[in-house]
């Protein structure tokens, strides 16, 4: 984007307003990535803020031949992975999960909004079942539509390693979904067994 490059040059020259334009442009995708990685809205906000602080202090290292958003996503990815390594990975309960991408459209009927939120929450729980080094390639590939080569550059991996991690991540997600289905079936069967039968 031509305007983006203008803002970057101005920011390199010390123009903070130009850098704020970049923040305004990319704060949503950076927050979304952080939220999908961390599963907590407050931590995602902190991660997004830290990403832009790091980007500002390292702006001179940015390679203009790369997409600026890819560079930002790379910074956010590494920060989130480091943050996950520093804490024990506990799955967030469904009730604690905020909506994924803001409030659902007002055009949706209440039951449609409920289904949409439940689907987003279920996907978030599945994502959080993946180890961080498998989760981030999934997010970058399927949510940001980035090619293997770009993901490999961002994560400092080979393309074959990215493909391998995506393949393994898909297998783990299938296993997690299967397990969730089995747990749901057991819960239903248990409820049926403990419910007194009706007498004819």
Number of C-alpha atoms within 10 A of each C-alpha: 7 6 9 16 13 12 19 22 16 15 20 17 10 12 13 14 12 18 22 16 15 20 18 9 13 17 18 13 17 25 23 21 23 27 23 22 26 24 25 16 19 11 17 22 17 12 24 29 17 15 25 22 12 15 19 19 10 11 16 12 8 15 10 10 6 10 14 18 14 17 17 21 24 22 21 26 26 16 18 25 18 12 16 17 12 9 8 8 14 10 14 15 10 12 7 11 17 16 15 20 13 8 10 16 9 8 8 11 11 11 9 13 16 13 12 16 19 14 13 17 21 15 16 22 19 18 25 19 19 20 16 21 17 20 21 26 24 23 19 21 16 11 13 14 11 16 13 20 14 19 24 18 15 19 16 12 14 14 16 12 13 25 16 13 18 22 13 14 22 16 12 18 16 13 12 17 15 12 12 13 12 12 12 12 12 12 12 11 12 11 11 11 10 8 9 8 8 5 4 3
